[in-house]
Amino acid sequence: MNAPTGQRASPDREHDTPLPTARLTLRPPTFPPGPVSGAWWPRSDDLPSELPALVEVFDTSRGRVTRLTAHRDTWHRAPRDLPVGGHTVKAAWLTSGFDAHTIRLFSYGVGRWDLLVVPPGTEAAAAARLMAAAADPALHLTASALLEDEDADPSARVA
């Protein structure tokens, strides 16, 4: 399920250029929460160009995203400050001890969300299966485990 993102432009974009729709699924709130809160399928590995659409979804539905944590090897560029939708998201870049297939978003006073980052070049059917699995409250797999499960038996899940 794709989440709507609206038409707000970031300061880097022309005012009449709409943001692309974020390809995102979120799991319903559960207790205990799973290792991931859902999945995001960016179109490229250029986080500064991909992040505005994702942040737009969270800013309007979950609370303003103020920080993120990601694995350095996942993204082409790793800036510390990412301007999005009229504010700046501060980034922390890790190289160990953090799942390379996860992005963690923080919303001040609201919470945090760990999302599986579906690799941009993933085939559409596989991406759909991964996104559905990441949003399934019955599954308690890490982002890397979800990708390994898909690689081991891509036909095991039905999207």
Contact map, one row per residue, 1 for C-alpha under 8 A:
111000000000000000000011100000000000000000000000000000000000000000000000000000000000000000000000000000000000000000000000000000000000000000000000000000000000000
111100000000000000001111100000000000000000000000000000000000000000000000000000000000000000000000000000000000000000000000000000000000000000000000000000000000000
111110000000000000001111100000000000000000000000000000001000000000000000000000000000000000000000000000000000000000000000000000000000000000000000000000000000000
011111000000000000001100000000000000000000000000000000001000000000000000000000000000000000000000000000000000000000000000000000000000000000000000000000000000000
001111100000000000111100000000000000000000000000000011011000000000000000000000000000000000000000000000000000000000000000000000000000000000000000000000000000000
000111110000000001101000000000000000000000000000000000010000000000000000000000000000000000000000000000000000000000000000000000000000000000000000000000000000000
000011111000000011100000000000000000000000000000000000000000000000000000000000000000000000000000000000000000000000000000000000000000000000000000000000000000000
000001111100001001100000000000000000000000000000000000000000000000000000000000000000100000000000000000000000000000000000000000000000000000000000000000000000000
000000111111111111100000000000000000000000000000000000000000000000000000000000000000100000000000000000000000000000000000000000000000000000000000000000000000000
000000011111101000000000000000000000000000000000000100000000000000000000000000000011110000000000000000000000000000000000000000000000000000000000000000000000000
000000001111110000000000000000000000000000000000000000000000000000000000000000000011110000000000000000000000000000000000000000000000000000000000000000000000000
000000001111110000000000000000000000000000000000000000000000000000000000000000000010000000000000000000000000000000000000000000000000000000000000000000000000000
000000001111111010000000000000000000000000000000000000000000000000000000000000000000000000000000000000000000000000000000000000000000000000000000000000000000000
000000001011111110000000000000000000000000000000000000000000000000000000000000000000000000000000000000000000000000000000000000000000000000000000000000000000000
000000011100111111000000000000000000000000000000000000000000000000000000000000000000000000000000000000000000000000000000000000000000000000000000000000000000000
000000001000011111000000000000000000000000000000000000000000000000000000000000000000000000000000000000000000000000000000000000000000000000000000000000000000000
000000101000111111100000000000000000000000000000000000000000000000000000000000000000000000000000000000000000000000000000000000000000000000000000000000000000000
000001111000001111110000000000000000000000000000000000000000000000000000000000000000000000000000000000000000000000000000000000000000000000000000000000000000000
000011111000000011111000000000000000000000000000000110000000000000000000000000000000000000000000000000000000000000000000000000000000000000000000000000000000000
000010000000000001111100000000000000000000000000000010000000000000000000000000000000000000000000000000000000000000000000000000000000000000000000000000000000000
011111000000000000111110000000000000000000000000000010000000000000000000000000000000000000000000000000000000000000000000000000000000000000000000000000000000000
011110000000000000011111000000000000000111000000000011001000000000000000000000000000000000000000000000000000000000000000000000000000000000000000000000000000000
111000000000000000001111100000000000000111000000000000000000000000000000000000000000000000000000000000000000000000000000000000000000000000000000000000000000000
111000000000000000000111110000000000011110000000000001000000000000000000000000000000000000000000000000000000000000000000000000000010000000000000000000000000000
111000000000000000000011111000000000011100000000000000000000000000000000000000000000000000000000000000000000000000000000000000000011011000000000000000000000000
000000000000000000000001111100000000111000000000000000000000000000000000000000000000000000000000000000000000000000000000000000000000011000000000000000000000000
000000000000000000000000111110000000110000000000000000000000000000000000000000000000000000000000000000000000000000000000000000000000011110000000000000000000000
000000000000000000000000011111000000000000000000000000000000000000000000000000000000000000000000000000000000000000000000000000000000001010000000000000000000000
000000000000000000000000001111101000000000000000000000000000000000000000000000000000000000000000000000000000000000000000000000000000000000000000000000000000000
000000000000000000000000000111111100000000000000000000000000000000000000000000000000000000000000000000000000000000000000000000000000000010000000000000000000000
000000000000000000000000000011111000000000000000000000000000000000000000000000000000000000000000000000000000000000000000000000000000000000000000000000000000000
000000000000000000000000000001111100000000000000000000000000000000000000000000000000000000000000000000000000000000000000000000000000000000000000000000000000000
000000000000000000000000000011111111100000000000000000000000000000000000000000000000000000000000000000000000000000000000000000000000000010000000000000000000000
000000000000000000000000000001011111100000000000000000000000000000000000000000000000000000000000000000000000000000000000000000000000000010111000000000000000000
000000000000000000000000000000001111100000000000000000000000000000000000000000000000000000000000000000000000000001000000000000000000000000011110000000000000000
000000000000000000000000000000001111111000000000000000000000000000000000000000000000000000000000000000000000000011110000000000000000011000011110000000000000000
000000000000000000000000011000001111111000000000000000000000000000000000000000000000000000000000000000000000000011110000000000000000011000000000000000000000000
000000000000000000000001111000000001111100000000000000000000000000000000000000000000000000000000000000000000000001110000000000000010011000000000000000000000000
000000000000000000000001110000000001111110000000000000000000000000000000000000000000000000000000000000000000000000111100000000000110011000000000000000000000000
000000000000000000000111100000000000011111000000000000000000000000000000000000000000000000000000000000000000000000111100000000000010000000000000000000000000000
000000000000000000000111000000000000001111100000000000000000000000000000000000000000000000000000000000000000000000001111000000100000000000000000000000000000000
000000000000000000000110000000000000000111111000010000000000000000000000000000000000000000000000000000000000000000001111000000000000000000000000000000000000000
000000000000000000000000000000000000000011111000010000000000000000000000000000000000000000000000000000000000000000000001100000000000000000000000000000000000000
000000000000000000000000000000000000000001111110010000000000000000000000000000000000000000000000000000000000000000000001100000000000000000000000000000000000000
000000000000000000000000000000000000000001111110010000000000000000000000011100000000000000000000000000000000000000000001000000000000000000000000000000000000000
000000000000000000000000000000000000000000011111110000000000000000000000001110000000000000000000000000000000000000000000000000000000000000000000000000000000000
000000000000000000000000000000000000000000011111111000000000000000000000001111000000000000000000000000000000000000000000000000000000000000000000000000000000000
000000000000000000000000000000000000000000000111111100000000000000000000000010100110000000000000000000000000000000000000000000000000000000000000000000000000000
000000000000000000000000000000000000000000000111111100000000000000000000000000000000000000000000000000000000000000000000000000000000000000000000000000000000000
000000000000000000000000000000000000000001111111111111000000000000000000000000000000000000000000000000000000000000000000000000000000000000000000000000000000000
000000000000000000000000000000000000000000000011111111100000000000000000000000000001000000000000000000000000000000000000000000000000000000000000000000000000000
000000000100000000100000000000000000000000000001111111110000000000000000000000000011100000000000000000000000000000000000000000000000000000000000000000000000000
000010000000000000111100000000000000000000000000011111111000000000000000000000000000000000000000000000000000000000000000000000000000000000000000000000000000000
000010000000000000000101000000000000000000000000011111111100000000000000000000000000000000000000000000000000000000000000000000000000000000000000000000000000000
000000000000000000000000000000000000000000000000001111111110000110000000000000000001100000000000000000000000000000000000000000000000000000000000000000000000000
000011000000000000000000000000000000000000000000000111111111000000000000000000000000100000000000000000000000000000000000000000000000000000000000000000000000000
001110000000000000000100000000000000000000000000000011111111110000000000000000000000000000000000000000000000000000000000000000000000000000000000000000000000000
000000000000000000000000000000000000000000000000000001111111111110000000000000000000000000000000000000000000000000000000000000000000000000000000000000000000000
000000000000000000000000000000000000000000000000000000111111111110000000000000000000000000000000000000000000000000000000000000000000000000000000000000000000000
000000000000000000000000000000000000000000000000000000011111111100000000000000000000000000000000000000000000000000000000000000000000000000000000000000000000000
000000000000000000000000000000000000000000000000000000001111111000000000000000000000000000000000000000000000000000000000000000000000000000000000000000000000000
000000000000000000000000000000000000000000000000000000001111111100000000000000000000000000000000000000000010010000000000000000000000000000000000000000000000000
000000000000000000000000000000000000000000000000000000000111111110000000000000000000000000000000000000000011010000000000000000000000000000000000000000000000000
000000000000000000000000000000000000000000000000000000100111011111000000000000000000000000000000000000000011000000000000000000000000000000000000000000000000000
000000000000000000000000000000000000000000000000000000100110001111110000000000000000000010000000000000001111000000000000000000000000000000000000000000000000000
000000000000000000000000000000000000000000000000000000000000000111110000000000000000000111000000000000001111000000000000000000000000000000000000000000000000000
000000000000000000000000000000000000000000000000000000000000000011111000000000000000000011110000000000001110000000000000000000000000000000000000000000000000000
000000000000000000000000000000000000000000000000000000000000000011111100000000000000000011110000000000111100000000000000000000000000000000000000000000000000000
000000000000000000000000000000000000000000000000000000000000000000111110000000000000000000111100000000111000000000000000000000000000000000000000000000000000000
000000000000000000000000000000000000000000000000000000000000000000011111010000000000000000111100010101110000000000000000000000000000000000000000000000000000000
000000000000000000000000000000000000000000000000000000000000000000001111111000000000000000001111011111100000000000000000000000000000000000000000000000000000000
000000000000000000000000000000000000000000000000000000000000000000000111111001000000000000001110000100000000000000000000000000000000000000000000000000000000000
000000000000000000000000000000000000000000000000000000000000000000000011111100000000000000000010000100000000000000000000000000000000000000000000000000000000000
000000000000000000000000000000000000000000001000000000000000000000000111111100000000000000000000000110000000000000000000000000000000000000000000000000000000000
000000000000000000000000000000000000000000001110000000000000000000000011111111000000000000000000000000000000000000000000000000000000000000000000000000000000000
000000000000000000000000000000000000000000001110000000000000000000000000111111000000000000000000000000000000000000000000000000000000000000000000000000000000000
000000000000000000000000000000000000000000000111000000000000000000000000001111100000000000000000000000000000000000000000000000000000000000000000000000000000000
000000000000000000000000000000000000000000000010000000000000000000000001001111110000000000001000000000000000000000000000000000000000000000000000000000000000000
000000000000000000000000000000000000000000000001000000000000000000000000000011111100000000100000000000000000000000000000000000000000000000000000000000000000000
000000000000000000000000000000000000000000000000000000000000000000000000000001111100000001110000000000000000000000000000000000000000000000000000000000000000000
000000000000000000000000000000000000000000000000000000000000000000000000000000111110000111100000000000000000000000000000000000000000000000000000000000000000000
000000000000000000000000000000000000000000000001000000000000000000000000000000111111000111100000000000000000000000000000000000000000000000000000000000000000000
000000000111000000000000000000000000000000000001000100000000000000000000000000001111111110000000000000000000000000000000000000000000000000000000000000000000000
000000000110000000000000000000000000000000000000001100100000000000000000000000000111111110000000000000000000000000000000000000000000000000000000000000000000000
000000011110000000000000000000000000000000000000000100110000000000000000000000000011111000000000000000000000000000000000000000000000000000000000000000000000000
000000000110000000000000000000000000000000000000000000000000000000000000000000000011111100000000000000000000000000000000000000000000000000000000000000000000000
000000000000000000000000000000000000000000000000000000000000000000000000000000000011111110000000000000000000000000000000000000000000000000000000000000000000000
000000000000000000000000000000000000000000000000000000000000000001000000000000001111011111000000000000000000000000000000000000000000000000000000000000000000000
000000000000000000000000000000000000000000000000000000000000000011110000000000001111001111100000000000000000000000000000000000000000000000000000000000000000000
000000000000000000000000000000000000000000000000000000000000000001110000000000011100000111110000000000000000000000000000000000000000000000000000000000000000000
000000000000000000000000000000000000000000000000000000000000000000111100000000111100000011111000000000000000000000000000000000000000000000000000000000000000000
000000000000000000000000000000000000000000000000000000000000000000111100000000010000000001111100000000000000000000000000000000000000000000000000000000000000000
000000000000000000000000000000000000000000000000000000000000000000001111000001000000000000111110000000000000000000000000000000000000000000000000000000000000000
000000000000000000000000000000000000000000000000000000000000000000001111000000000000000000011111110000000000000000000000000000000000000000000000000000000000000
000000000000000000000000000000000000000000000000000000000000000000000011100000000000000000001111110000000000000000000000000000000000000000000000000000000000000
000000000000000000000000000000000000000000000000000000000000000000000010000000000000000000000111111000000000000000000000000000000000000000000000000000000000000
000000000000000000000000000000000000000000000000000000000000000000000000000000000000000000000111111000000000000000000000000000000000000000000000000000000000000
000000000000000000000000000000000000000000000000000000000000000000000110000000000000000000000111111101000000000000000000000000000000000000000000000000000000000
000000000000000000000000000000000000000000000000000000000000000000000010000000000000000000000001111111000000000000000000000000000000000000000011000000000000000
000000000000000000000000000000000000000000000000000000000000000000000111110000000000000000000000011111000000000000000000000000000000000000000001000000000000000
000000000000000000000000000000000000000000000000000000000000000000000010010000000000000000000000001111100000000000011100000000000000000000000011000000000000000
000000000000000000000000000000000000000000000000000000000000000000000110000000000000000000000000011111110000000001111000000000000000000000000010000000000000000
000000000000000000000000000000000000000000000000000000000000000000011110000000000000000000000000000011111000000001111000000000000000000000000000000000000000000
000000000000000000000000000000000000000000000000000000000000000000011100000000000000000000000000000001111100000111100000000000000000000000000000000000000000000
000000000000000000000000000000000000000000000000000000000000000011111000000000000000000000000000000000111110000111000000000000000000000000000000000000000000000
000000000000000000000000000000000000000000000000000000000000000011110000000000000000000000000000000000011111011110000000000000000000000000000000000000000000000
000000000000000000000000000000000000000000000000000000000000011111100000000000000000000000000000000000001111111100000000000000000000000000000000000000000000000
000000000000000000000000000000000000000000000000000000000000001111000000000000000000000000000000000000000111111000000000000000000000000000000000000000000000000
000000000000000000000000000000000000000000000000000000000000000000000000000000000000000000000000000000000011111000000000000000000000000000000000000000000000000
000000000000000000000000000000000000000000000000000000000000011000000000000000000000000000000000000000000111111100000000000000000000000000000000000000000000000
000000000000000000000000000000000000000000000000000000000000000000000000000000000000000000000000000000000111111110000000000000000000000000000000000000000000000
000000000000000000000000000000000000000000000000000000000000000000000000000000000000000000000000000000011110011111000000000000000000000000000000000000000000000
000000000000000000000000000000000001100000000000000000000000000000000000000000000000000000000000000000011100001111100000000000000000000000000000000000000000000
000000000000000000000000000000000011110000000000000000000000000000000000000000000000000000000000000001111000000111110000000000000000000000000000000000000000000
000000000000000000000000000000000001111100000000000000000000000000000000000000000000000000000000000001110000000011111000000000000000000000000010000000000000000
000000000000000000000000000000000001111100000000000000000000000000000000000000000000000000000000000011100000000001111100000000000000010000000110000000000000000
000000000000000000000000000000000000001111000000000000000000000000000000000000000000000000000000000011100000000000111110000000000000000000000010000000000000000
000000000000000000000000000000000000001111000000000000000000000000000000000000000000000000000000000010000000000000011111010000100110000000000000000000000000000
000000000000000000000000000000000000000011000000000000000000000000000000000000000000000000000000000000000000000000001111110000000000000000000000000000000000000
000000000000000000000000000000000000000011111000000000000000000000000000000000000000000000000000000000000000000000000111110000000000000000000000000000000000000
000000000000000000000000000000000000000000110000000000000000000000000000000000000000000000000000000000000000000000000011111000000000000000000000000000000000000
000000000000000000000000000000000000000000000000000000000000000000000000000000000000000000000000000000000000000000000111111101100000000000000000000000000000000
000000000000000000000000000000000000000000000000000000000000000000000000000000000000000000000000000000000000000000000000111111100000000000000000000000000000000
000000000000000000000000000000000000000000000000000000000000000000000000000000000000000000000000000000000000000000000000011111110000000000000000000000000000000
000000000000000000000000000000000000000000000000000000000000000000000000000000000000000000000000000000000000000000000000001111111000000000000000000000000000001
000000000000000000000000000000000000000000000000000000000000000000000000000000000000000000000000000000000000000000000000011111111100000000000000000001000100000
000000000000000000000000000000000000000010000000000000000000000000000000000000000000000000000000000000000000000000000100011111111110000000000000000000000000000
000000000000000000000000000000000000000000000000000000000000000000000000000000000000000000000000000000000000000000000000000111111111000000000000000000000000001
000000000000000000000000000000000000000000000000000000000000000000000000000000000000000000000000000000000000000000000000000011111111100000000000000001000000111
000000000000000000000000000000000000001000000000000000000000000000000000000000000000000000000000000000000000000000000100000001111111110000000000011001000000000
000000000000000000000001100000000000011100000000000000000000000000000000000000000000000000000000000000000000000000000100000000111111111000000000000000000000000
000000000000000000000000100000000000000000000000000000000000000000000000000000000000000000000000000000000000000000000000000000011111111100000000000000000000001
000000000000000000000000000000000000000000000000000000000000000000000000000000000000000000000000000000000000000000000000000000001111111100100000010000000000000
000000000000000000000000111000000001111000000000000000000000000000000000000000000000000000000000000000000000000000010000000000000111111100101010010000000000000
000000000000000000000000111100000001111000000000000000000000000000000000000000000000000000000000000000000000000000000000000000000011111110000000000000000000000
000000000000000000000000001000000000000000000000000000000000000000000000000000000000000000000000000000000000000000000000000000000001111111100000000000000000000
000000000000000000000000001101001100000000000000000000000000000000000000000000000000000000000000000000000000000000000000000000000000001111110000000000000000000
000000000000000000000000000000000000000000000000000000000000000000000000000000000000000000000000000000000000000000000000000000000000000111110000000000000000000
000000000000000000000000000000000100000000000000000000000000000000000000000000000000000000000000000000000000000000000000000000000000110111111000000000000000000
000000000000000000000000000000000111000000000000000000000000000000000000000000000000000000000000000000000000000000000000000000000000000011111100000000000000000
000000000000000000000000000000000111000000000000000000000000000000000000000000000000000000000000000000000000000000000000000000000000010000111111110000000000000
000000000000000000000000000000000011000000000000000000000000000000000000000000000000000000000000000000000000000000010000000000000000000000011111110000000000000
000000000000000000000000000000000011000000000000000000000000000000000000000000000000000000000000001011000000000000111000000000000000010000001111111000000000000
000000000000000000000000000000000000000000000000000000000000000000000000000000000000000000000000001110000000000000000000000000000000000000001111111100000000000
000000000000000000000000000000000000000000000000000000000000000000000000000000000000000000000000000000000000000000000000000000000000000000001111111110000000000
000000000000000000000000000000000000000000000000000000000000000000000000000000000000000000000000000000000000000000000000000000000100110000001111111111000000000
000000000000000000000000000000000000000000000000000000000000000000000000000000000000000000000000000000000000000000000000000000000100000000000011111111100000000
000000000000000000000000000000000000000000000000000000000000000000000000000000000000000000000000000000000000000000000000000000000000000000000001111111110000000
000000000000000000000000000000000000000000000000000000000000000000000000000000000000000000000000000000000000000000000000000000000000000000000000111111111100000
000000000000000000000000000000000000000000000000000000000000000000000000000000000000000000000000000000000000000000000000000001001100000000000000011111111101000
000000000000000000000000000000000000000000000000000000000000000000000000000000000000000000000000000000000000000000000000000000000000000000000000001111111100000
000000000000000000000000000000000000000000000000000000000000000000000000000000000000000000000000000000000000000000000000000000000000000000000000000111111100000
000000000000000000000000000000000000000000000000000000000000000000000000000000000000000000000000000000000000000000000000000000000000000000000000000011111111000
000000000000000000000000000000000000000000000000000000000000000000000000000000000000000000000000000000000000000000000000000001000000000000000000000011111111100
000000000000000000000000000000000000000000000000000000000000000000000000000000000000000000000000000000000000000000000000000000000000000000000000000000001111110
000000000000000000000000000000000000000000000000000000000000000000000000000000000000000000000000000000000000000000000000000000000000000000000000000001001111110
000000000000000000000000000000000000000000000000000000000000000000000000000000000000000000000000000000000000000000000000000000001000000000000000000000000111111
000000000000000000000000000000000000000000000000000000000000000000000000000000000000000000000000000000000000000000000000000000001000000000000000000000000011111
000000000000000000000000000000000000000000000000000000000000000000000000000000000000000000000000000000000000000000000000000010011001000000000000000000000000111
